[in-house]
Amino acid sequence: MTSNELFALDSQAVMQTYGRFPLAIDHGTGATLYSPEGKAYVDFASGIGVNCLGYGNEKWLEAVCGQAAKLQHASNLFYTEPYIRLAEQLTARTGMKRAFFANGGGEANEGMIKLCRKYSFDKYGTGRSTIITLRDSFHGRTVTTLAATGQDVFHQYFFPFTEGFRYAVANDIESVRAMDDGTVCAVMMELIQGEGGVLPLSYEFVQQVKALCEEKDWLLAVDEVQTGVGRSGSLFCFQQYDILPDVMSFAKGIGGGLPLAGILGGEKTAEVLTPGTHATTFGGNPVCCAGALSVLEQLDDDMLAEVKEMGEYLRNLLLELPGVVEVRGMGLMLGAGLREGCNAGALVKAMVESGVLCLTAGHNTIRLLPPLTISREEIDQGVAVMRQVMEAAL
Ligand SMILES: *Cc1c(COP(=O)(O)O)cnc(C)c1O
């Protein structure tokens, strides 16, 4: 089908929940994507931080296609090797104790919220179910994870939302303390707020929250859905903050493009979820887990060092673009903060039309989440298109 045929059929047959760019994507190689008509686009978006190995990665393809040919699904009534090996890898490389597998970030966060409340219920009984989250956070689109998300725009239409969330201010430990009304069981946060604007938490604040959680026996629940799987330059972002979460979630990049997510529980939390308390039909799907095993195998220390190096390279190029006043983020999770009055949405739309896929975050930030395997040449090409657009617009 041509792009125009796809646009027309989508407008008839698909619920119009997405503000899509007028671009259809047909295939890709490396960090470059192609429309059905064959026009090339440098990919600084990775399907929102998902396609961490880019397109056409041979080892990943071999793992995924091989597993699909062997067994595509078995359900969690039975044991299969891929999810067990994946859990072993994830725990060995993080210091966490046990894994639970889900299918997407919002769903993983639901599991993490259930775990936090059950930890507290098992130990203290009822009345201690409040979870503190941060303003400008994003935790998902289910009714409960919308409630967990600390942005008022998400608290509309779908009432009643799940009770028991209180919103503190990032990098302000006193505002976290002020939420303590005796009903708190956990603090849940992203270490770099992604959708909220690519806003890294300060090292000091994260240390203070960790200490407060230990003092009060609150669980520290870290949402690594966007920051995880090499994105920040370490396998998980918490490893750069010198903390071990009590429980954490991951999703986006883990399957290298296949839907997979999960939570990792530490010493306090590994045995909280017991038979019958949590489950999902697709969780730990063998094909998705085979893809994830290939992702983790490729994400070794050399590749993580490369992510940091490419991240620095891209950061320095972004800093030279007109209208960019600062660049925030870590590794290949970068946000170019624009000067007052710039319209990030309009700029990104023009960039997509001109041949580079970028994202926004908050009002005033262009967000970049390129494949972790992106080459210097592809970065140069993409930034050249960004420069063209910004010079014309600003
Ligand atoms: C994307 C995202 C989610 C939601 O993940 P889905 O897979 O869309 O459900 C949750 N938390 C963070 C930090 C995210 O970036």
The ligand as an ORCA input file, in Angstrom:
! r2SCAN-3c Opt
* xyz 0 1
  C       6.705      4.601     28.369
  C       6.714      4.625     29.845
  C       5.742      3.933     30.594
  C       4.586      3.215     29.946
  O       5.006      2.126     29.196
  P       3.986      1.414     28.162
  O       4.796      0.300     27.592
  O       3.594      2.456     27.169
  O       2.833      0.939     28.969
  C       5.873      3.931     31.967
  N       6.882      4.589     32.584
  C       7.811      5.267     31.895
  C       8.918      5.940     32.627
  C       7.757      5.324     30.507
  O       8.684      6.023     29.831
*
